């Protein structure tokens, strides 16, 4: 399968790097970026083609990764559909729900695969966590995703940028219907930069997501309280720890008492982006559903939009 990458910024370059290592799955043809100089630099580094126009690239490939600024997602996606090219669209799917709905409909009509780049779902720590929770009665979920302010995210809503990852993860860990939601936040230079959203599901499960562009350190943590355990996952270090209660104090012969059991879970050393791209390519060749469907990506976008709107209303009111 011939593939290309549209957009050669930070994320786009990572897609190029990983595609170039997937020779058993695809042939990386080239890249396109409105910034021709940047595209040419990436093309030289990986010995691939740099195309002068988007149409030229799309005429030469079967599938693409799209890593362009969010306002351009819909336009680039529609161009791919006209050329009958399968798409992996970096999150969010589009800038608006109306655009997302139309793009999904057009891709279905053209029988094209449209996958959303919610890469954290391919983090091996999330896979391990999902397996652990299958046998647990979940009480509450607490998620934190925080990072320093960087030039590339200046002016970007932290809900649509960072919190969106955890909204999607939450949908998979707690797929039940949402009963209520409340969100608060703070803006900085015209954009929401710190946000907290509290959810309660009809099952009774409580969840809280905190996202920020204002911290000096990167934080990607997920904590789950169940009836029998406390599970902690660090998505950056890819570590999962389970603390289980013994429900009693057992006296030991050497003089100490055991109150709980601490389990350090082995997490496979898998690069999330590599797993994501392989899933995308195999879904095309095997004609199977992707792990991250366009429809579920749109659901995450809808909830993120509602959170952002509620925060804006609270700030203006």
Helices and strands as residue ranges (DSSP letters): E 2-6, H 10-19, E 27-32, H 36-46, E 49-50, H 54-58, E 63-66, G 70-72, H 73-82, E 86-90, H 97-109, E 114-117, G 119-122, H 124-133, E 138-146, G 151-153, H 158-158, I 159-163, H 164-173, E 178-188, E 191-201, E 206-212, E 219-226, E 229-234, E 239-251, E 257-265, H 272-285, H 294-316
